[in-house]
Amino acid sequence: MQHTFILSLLTLFSSILFGQQTILIENVTVIPLHINQVWEEKDVLIKNGKIASIGQSNDDDLFDDDIKTIDGTGKYLLPAFADAHAHLPKEEALEPYFLMNLMNGVTTLRSMKGEDWHWEIEEDFPMAPKIILTAPPISSRTTLSEFEIFELMDSYNEDGYDYVNIQGVKDKATFDHIVEASKEFGLELVGNCPSSVGISQVCRSGVYRSIEHLGGFFQLRDFDAIVKAMNLTVARNIYHCPTMEWYYTEQLDSDSLRSREGTKYIDSELIRRWDNKLVMYESDFEEEDELRAERRKKRKQFRSRKNLLGALYRQGGKLLVSPNASRPYVMPGYAMHQEMLHLANAGISNYDVLKAACYNLAEMEKETNYWGTIKVGASPDLVLLKKNPLRDIENTKSIEGIIFKGKYLSKRNLQRILEKQLEPEEEVEVEETPSTEEDDGNE
């Protein structure tokens, strides 16, 4: 027995991703992002997943029976988006999670809580975005000796993790041991700014690459100290991933959360758990006025966070983009566009918002010759927009399609795959060679 929808999906995945296309996008406006320019009316040729030329195509380019030609007139081509603070769901929820991201132009995820089975994801899931794996987090509840810390970091290095995630540390001595081990094994740290250490020591450690959630600044009460800390992160080339959307949802009422775009693609059981959390939260307030007052407080706190972000940008702080879709009704993929809007509302130029969302993670990874930009010889994923995102950052939602793993996928086709996957399962008999093992239909 086999599930019809599984067979259909495998057929779709095979036809879409097995092999690469020669793709010609004609007469498109290119936003390359490694330089502050816009190239109008260009033909972009992609062969074997790499950008072969940017300019005007010639007859020699077109001698390919399998060429996919896309009319880019009036459209905008830029590197695909990178979510720099992702939390991967359980294995059974991965496929819709990935598709929701791809539909919204997100083709790179930096996973903040790596697990052993994550190493097999890109091989097992054809629609998996590029995944940058961060090791399982170290928290303030983690009690490790100096020897155990070195053993742990050695194992992370052997496993091949890109970064080690610091959620917190027990004390300054523990942090010093982690830093020493990081240097020993060539591992870099990312994550929160531990309150037991402070942002100055985090910056001076020499091994921190990104600070999440604007951590460290809110411990400082003096504005001069905040500016000094901002300048120190700039001097030490530390990136910031502010995750504004995660905080923004605290001020929204239940009806606003439940009506958010993308909700229809979320598993009903997860929706039920989210709603239970909302009910439990609201039940903590005896009167409706108390709940409204709490939301006003959250709005005020969010404005302070937005002002801090704007100040960090004006000081030259380097930014990454992620909505941190780990809170109820922060929708994978969809929330990236809301996060970019938060950055724009903080006074960040639309160009620099796009650079933070598309380019900066590749820059942090030292891989801008390969992805995160549009230049000859690079092999980036790309997103094709119907409207100009430099004019209005909300135009990042006007996605017509993406170039993903060397193939062109329209948003409509991705949506069709996702909706097909979410259809109720039906079983049909399929003739097959008898097997000694029962096939449960799981891939």
C-alpha positions as CSV (number, residue, x, y, z in Angstrom):
1,M,0.0,0.0,0.0
2,Q,1.2,3.5,-0.7
3,H,-0.2,7.0,0.0
4,T,-1.3,8.7,-3.2
5,F,-0.2,12.1,-2.0
6,I,3.3,10.8,-1.2
7,L,3.7,9.4,-4.7
8,S,2.4,12.6,-6.2
9,L,4.8,14.7,-4.2
10,L,7.8,12.5,-5.1
11,T,6.9,12.9,-8.7
12,L,6.7,16.6,-8.4
13,F,10.0,16.9,-6.5
14,S,11.7,14.6,-9.0
15,S,10.6,16.7,-12.0
16,I,11.4,19.9,-10.3
17,L,14.8,19.4,-8.7
18,F,16.6,16.4,-10.4
19,G,19.0,18.0,-12.8
20,Q,19.6,21.7,-13.5
21,Q,18.3,24.0,-16.1
22,T,19.9,26.6,-18.4
23,I,17.9,29.7,-17.4
24,L,17.8,33.0,-19.2
25,I,16.0,35.9,-17.5
26,E,15.6,38.6,-20.1
27,N,15.3,42.4,-19.7
28,V,15.3,42.3,-15.9
29,T,16.4,44.9,-13.3
30,V,19.2,43.4,-11.2
31,I,19.9,44.4,-7.6
32,P,23.3,42.6,-7.0
33,L,23.9,43.9,-3.4
34,H,27.7,43.4,-3.3
35,I,27.8,46.9,-4.8
36,N,25.4,49.7,-4.3
37,Q,24.1,49.8,-7.9
38,V,21.0,48.8,-9.9
39,W,21.4,47.3,-13.4
40,E,18.5,47.9,-15.6
41,E,17.3,45.9,-18.6
42,K,19.9,43.1,-18.3
43,D,19.8,39.5,-19.5
44,V,21.0,37.1,-16.8
45,L,22.1,33.7,-18.0
46,I,22.4,30.8,-15.6
47,K,24.1,27.5,-16.6
48,N,24.7,24.5,-14.3
49,G,23.5,26.5,-11.4
50,K,26.1,29.3,-12.0
51,I,25.7,32.8,-13.4
52,A,27.3,32.6,-16.8
53,S,26.7,36.2,-17.9
54,I,25.0,39.5,-17.0
55,G,24.4,41.8,-19.9
56,Q,23.0,41.1,-23.3
57,S,22.6,37.5,-24.4
58,N,23.8,36.4,-27.8
59,D,22.8,33.7,-30.2
60,D,25.5,31.3,-28.9
61,D,23.8,31.4,-25.5
62,L,20.6,30.2,-26.9
63,F,21.8,26.9,-28.5
64,D,20.3,24.8,-25.7
65,D,17.2,22.8,-26.3
66,D,16.4,22.8,-22.6
67,I,16.7,26.5,-22.0
68,K,14.2,28.1,-19.7
69,T,13.5,31.7,-20.8
70,I,11.8,34.1,-18.4
71,D,10.5,37.5,-19.3
72,G,11.9,39.8,-16.7
73,T,10.5,43.0,-18.1
74,G,9.4,45.3,-15.3
75,K,10.6,42.8,-12.7
76,Y,13.5,42.8,-10.2
77,L,16.1,40.1,-9.6
78,L,18.0,39.9,-6.3
79,P,19.7,37.2,-4.2
80,A,17.3,35.0,-2.2
81,F,16.6,35.8,1.4
82,A,18.5,34.2,4.3
83,D,16.8,33.6,7.7
84,A,19.7,34.0,10.1
85,H,17.9,32.7,13.3
86,A,15.8,29.6,12.5
87,H,14.5,26.9,14.7
88,L,13.9,23.7,12.7
89,P,10.7,21.8,13.6
90,K,10.3,18.1,14.1
91,E,11.0,15.9,11.1
92,E,7.4,15.3,10.3
93,A,6.8,19.1,10.0
94,L,9.9,19.9,7.9
95,E,8.5,19.7,4.4
96,P,5.7,22.3,4.9
97,Y,8.1,24.4,6.9
98,F,10.6,24.4,4.0
99,L,8.0,25.1,1.4
100,M,6.6,28.0,3.3
101,N,10.1,29.5,3.4
102,L,10.7,28.8,-0.3
103,M,7.3,30.4,-1.3
104,N,8.5,33.5,0.4
105,G,11.9,33.6,-1.2
106,V,13.9,32.2,1.8
107,T,16.4,29.6,0.6
108,T,19.0,29.8,3.4
109,L,18.4,29.0,7.1
110,R,20.8,29.3,9.9
111,S,19.6,26.8,12.4
112,M,20.2,27.8,16.0
113,K,19.7,24.5,17.7
114,G,21.4,21.8,15.7
115,E,20.8,18.1,16.4
116,D,22.5,15.0,15.1
117,W,19.7,14.1,12.7
118,H,19.9,17.5,11.0
119,W,23.0,16.4,9.1
120,E,20.8,14.2,6.9
121,I,18.2,16.9,6.1
122,E,19.5,18.2,2.8
123,E,20.0,14.7,1.5
124,D,16.6,13.4,2.7
125,F,14.5,16.4,1.8
126,P,14.8,17.6,-1.9
127,M,13.1,20.9,-1.0
128,A,15.4,21.7,1.9
129,P,17.0,25.2,1.8
130,K,20.7,25.6,2.4
131,I,21.1,25.0,6.1
132,I,23.9,26.5,8.3
133,L,24.0,24.4,11.4
134,T,24.8,25.8,14.8
135,A,25.6,23.3,17.6
136,P,23.2,22.5,20.4
137,P,23.0,25.6,22.7
138,I,25.0,26.1,25.9
139,S,22.8,27.7,28.6
140,S,23.3,29.1,32.1
141,R,22.0,25.8,33.4
142,T,24.9,23.9,31.8
143,T,27.4,22.9,34.4
144,L,30.7,21.9,32.8
145,S,34.2,21.6,34.0
146,E,37.1,23.1,31.9
147,F,37.9,19.6,30.7
148,E,34.3,18.9,29.8
149,I,34.1,22.1,27.9
150,F,37.1,21.2,25.8
151,E,35.7,17.8,25.1
152,L,32.4,19.3,24.1
153,M,34.0,21.8,21.7
154,D,36.2,19.1,20.3
155,S,33.1,17.0,19.5
156,Y,31.3,20.0,17.9
157,N,34.4,20.6,15.7
158,E,34.5,16.9,14.7
159,D,30.8,17.0,13.8
160,G,31.4,20.0,11.6
161,Y,29.1,22.5,13.1
162,D,29.4,26.0,11.7
163,Y,29.0,27.8,15.1
164,V,28.4,27.2,18.8
165,N,25.2,28.8,20.2
166,I,25.5,30.5,23.6
167,Q,22.2,31.0,25.3
168,G,23.8,31.8,28.6
169,V,26.7,30.8,30.8
170,K,26.8,30.0,34.4
171,D,29.6,32.4,35.3
172,K,32.6,34.3,33.9
173,A,35.0,31.4,34.4
174,T,32.8,29.2,32.3
175,F,32.7,31.8,29.5
176,D,36.5,32.1,29.6
177,H,36.9,28.3,29.2
178,I,34.4,28.3,26.3
179,V,36.4,31.1,24.6
180,E,39.7,29.3,25.1
181,A,38.3,26.1,23.7
182,S,36.7,28.0,20.8
183,K,40.1,29.3,19.8
184,E,41.7,25.9,20.3
185,F,39.3,24.3,17.8
186,G,38.7,27.2,15.5
187,L,35.0,27.5,16.4
188,E,33.1,30.7,16.5
189,L,30.4,31.6,18.9
190,V,26.9,33.1,18.2
191,G,23.9,33.7,20.4
192,N,22.8,35.7,23.3
193,C,25.0,38.2,25.2
194,P,25.3,36.4,28.6
195,S,24.2,38.7,31.5
196,S,27.0,37.2,33.6
197,V,29.6,38.5,31.2
198,G,28.4,41.6,29.5
199,I,28.7,42.9,26.0
200,S,32.2,44.4,26.3
201,Q,33.7,41.1,27.3
202,V,31.7,39.3,24.6
203,C,33.2,41.7,22.0
204,R,36.7,41.4,23.3
205,S,36.6,37.6,23.3
206,G,37.6,37.6,19.6
207,V,35.4,34.6,18.8
208,Y,31.8,36.0,18.8
209,R,30.4,36.4,15.3
210,S,26.8,37.5,15.9
211,I,24.7,38.7,18.9
212,E,21.0,37.8,18.8
213,H,18.0,39.9,19.9
214,L,20.0,43.1,20.4
215,G,21.4,41.4,23.5
216,G,23.8,43.2,25.9
217,F,22.6,46.8,25.2
218,F,19.6,46.8,27.5
219,Q,21.9,46.0,30.5
220,L,23.5,49.4,30.0
221,R,21.8,52.4,31.6
222,D,24.0,55.1,30.3
223,F,23.6,56.3,26.7
224,D,27.3,56.9,26.3
225,A,28.0,53.3,27.4
226,I,25.5,52.0,24.8
227,V,27.1,54.0,22.0
228,K,30.6,52.8,23.2
229,A,29.3,49.2,23.1
230,M,27.8,49.7,19.6
231,N,31.1,51.1,18.4
232,L,32.9,48.1,19.9
233,T,30.7,45.6,18.0
234,V,31.4,47.5,14.8
235,A,35.2,47.5,15.4
236,R,35.1,43.7,16.2
237,N,33.0,43.0,13.1
238,I,30.2,41.4,15.1
239,Y,26.8,41.1,13.4
240,H,23.4,41.6,15.1
241,C,20.3,39.6,14.4
242,P,17.5,41.7,16.2
243,T,14.6,39.3,15.6
244,M,12.1,42.2,16.0
245,E,9.0,40.2,14.9
246,W,9.4,37.9,17.8
247,Y,8.9,40.8,20.2
248,Y,6.3,42.6,18.0
249,T,3.7,39.8,18.4
250,E,3.6,40.4,22.1
251,Q,1.5,43.5,21.6
252,L,-1.1,41.8,19.2
253,D,-4.5,40.5,20.3
254,S,-5.5,36.9,19.7
255,D,-7.8,37.7,16.7
256,S,-4.9,39.6,14.9
257,L,-2.6,36.7,15.5
258,R,-5.0,34.1,14.3
259,S,-5.7,36.0,11.0
260,R,-2.1,36.2,10.0
261,E,-1.1,35.2,6.5
262,G,0.1,31.6,6.2
263,T,-1.9,30.3,9.1
264,K,-3.8,27.9,6.7
265,Y,-0.6,26.0,6.1
266,I,0.1,25.3,9.8
267,D,-0.8,21.9,11.2
268,S,-4.1,21.9,13.1
269,E,-2.5,20.3,16.2
270,L,0.1,23.0,16.3
271,I,-2.6,25.7,15.9
272,R,-4.5,24.1,18.9
273,R,-1.3,24.2,21.0
274,W,-0.7,27.9,20.0
275,D,-4.3,28.8,20.9
276,N,-4.0,27.0,24.3
277,K,-0.9,29.1,25.0
278,L,-2.9,32.3,24.1
279,V,-5.8,31.3,26.4
280,M,-3.4,30.5,29.3
281,Y,-1.6,33.8,28.8
282,E,-4.8,35.9,28.7
283,S,-6.2,34.0,31.8
284,D,-3.4,35.5,33.9
285,F,-5.2,38.8,33.7
286,E,-8.4,39.1,35.8
287,E,-9.7,42.1,33.9
288,E,-9.6,43.1,30.2
289,D,-8.2,46.5,31.2
290,E,-5.2,44.7,32.7
291,L,-4.6,42.8,29.5
292,R,-4.9,46.0,27.4
293,A,-2.4,47.8,29.8
294,E,0.0,44.9,29.4
295,R,-0.1,45.2,25.6
296,R,0.4,49.0,25.8
297,K,3.5,48.2,27.9
298,K,4.7,45.8,25.2
299,R,4.2,48.4,22.5
300,K,6.3,50.9,24.5
301,Q,9.0,48.3,25.0
302,F,9.0,47.5,21.2
303,R,9.4,51.2,20.4
304,S,12.4,51.3,22.6
305,R,13.8,48.3,20.9
306,K,13.1,49.8,17.5
307,N,14.9,53.1,18.5
308,L,17.9,51.1,19.7
309,L,18.0,49.2,16.4
310,G,17.9,52.5,14.5
311,A,20.8,53.9,16.6
312,L,22.8,50.8,16.0
313,Y,22.3,51.1,12.3
314,R,23.4,54.8,12.4
315,Q,26.6,53.7,14.2
316,G,27.4,51.3,11.4
317,G,26.3,48.1,13.0
318,K,26.1,45.1,10.7
319,L,22.7,43.4,10.6
320,L,21.2,40.0,9.9
321,V,17.5,39.3,9.4
322,S,15.2,36.8,11.0
323,P,11.8,36.9,12.6
324,N,12.7,34.0,14.9
325,A,9.7,31.9,13.9
326,S,9.6,30.0,17.2
327,R,6.7,31.9,18.8
328,P,3.0,31.2,18.2
329,Y,1.8,32.8,14.9
330,V,5.2,34.0,13.7
331,M,4.9,32.3,10.4
332,P,7.8,30.6,8.7
333,G,8.8,32.5,5.5
334,Y,5.9,35.0,5.7
335,A,7.4,36.6,8.8
336,M,10.6,37.4,7.0
337,H,8.8,40.2,5.1
338,Q,7.3,41.6,8.3
339,E,10.8,41.5,9.8
340,M,12.2,43.5,6.9
341,L,9.4,46.0,7.4
342,H,10.4,46.4,11.1
343,L,13.9,47.2,10.0
344,A,12.7,49.8,7.5
345,N,10.5,51.3,10.2
346,A,13.5,51.7,12.4
347,G,15.0,54.0,9.8
348,I,17.1,51.6,7.9
349,S,17.2,52.2,4.2
350,N,15.5,49.8,1.9
351,Y,18.8,49.0,0.2
352,D,20.4,48.1,3.5
353,V,17.4,46.1,4.6
354,L,17.8,44.0,1.5
355,K,21.5,43.7,2.0
356,A,20.9,42.5,5.6
357,A,18.4,40.0,4.4
358,C,20.2,38.7,1.3
359,Y,23.9,39.4,1.5
360,N,25.2,39.8,5.1
361,L,24.9,36.2,6.2
362,A,27.0,35.1,3.2
363,E,29.4,37.8,4.1
364,M,29.6,36.6,7.6
365,E,30.2,33.1,6.2
366,K,32.9,34.5,3.9
367,E,31.1,33.0,1.0
368,T,30.0,36.0,-1.1
369,N,31.8,34.6,-4.1
370,Y,29.3,31.8,-4.1
371,W,25.9,33.1,-2.8
372,G,24.2,36.2,-1.4
373,T,25.0,38.3,-4.5
374,I,24.6,38.3,-8.3
375,K,27.9,38.2,-10.2
376,V,29.4,36.0,-12.9
377,G,30.7,32.8,-11.5
378,A,28.6,32.8,-8.4
379,S,26.0,30.1,-7.8
380,P,23.3,31.8,-5.7
381,D,19.7,31.2,-5.2
382,L,17.7,34.1,-6.6
383,V,14.3,35.7,-6.2
384,L,12.3,37.3,-8.9
385,L,9.9,40.1,-7.8
386,K,7.1,41.8,-9.7
387,K,7.6,45.1,-7.9
388,N,10.5,47.3,-6.8
389,P,11.7,46.6,-3.2
390,L,13.9,49.6,-3.2
391,R,10.8,51.8,-3.6
392,D,8.7,50.0,-1.0
393,I,10.2,47.3,1.2
394,E,6.8,45.5,1.3
395,N,7.3,44.7,-2.3
396,T,9.6,41.9,-1.2
397,K,6.3,40.0,-1.0
398,S,5.6,40.3,-4.7
399,I,7.4,37.1,-5.5
400,E,6.9,35.6,-9.0
401,G,9.4,32.8,-8.5
402,I,12.8,31.7,-7.3
403,I,16.0,30.2,-8.8
404,F,16.6,27.3,-6.3
405,K,19.4,24.7,-6.7
406,G,19.7,25.7,-10.4
407,K,16.0,25.4,-11.2
408,Y,13.3,28.0,-11.7
409,L,10.3,27.4,-9.4
410,S,7.3,29.7,-9.7
411,K,5.6,30.7,-6.4
412,R,2.4,29.2,-7.8
413,N,4.0,25.8,-8.3
414,L,5.5,25.9,-4.8
415,Q,2.1,26.7,-3.4
416,R,0.6,23.8,-5.4
417,I,3.1,21.4,-3.9
418,L,2.4,22.6,-0.4
419,E,-1.3,22.4,-0.8
420,K,-1.0,19.0,-2.3
421,Q,1.0,17.9,0.7
422,L,-1.6,19.1,3.1
423,E,-4.5,17.2,1.4
424,P,-5.9,14.3,3.4
425,E,-4.1,11.1,2.9
426,E,-5.7,8.4,0.7
427,E,-4.4,4.9,0.3
428,V,-4.5,3.0,-3.0
429,E,-3.0,-0.3,-3.9
430,V,0.1,-0.1,-6.0
431,E,1.6,-3.1,-7.9
432,E,5.1,-3.7,-6.7
433,T,7.7,-6.4,-6.2
434,P,6.9,-8.3,-3.0
435,S,9.1,-7.4,-0.1
436,T,9.9,-9.1,3.1
437,E,9.4,-5.7,4.9
438,E,6.2,-3.8,5.2
439,D,6.3,-0.4,3.5
440,D,4.6,2.2,5.7
441,G,4.7,4.9,3.0
442,N,7.1,7.2,4.8
443,E,10.0,8.7,2.9
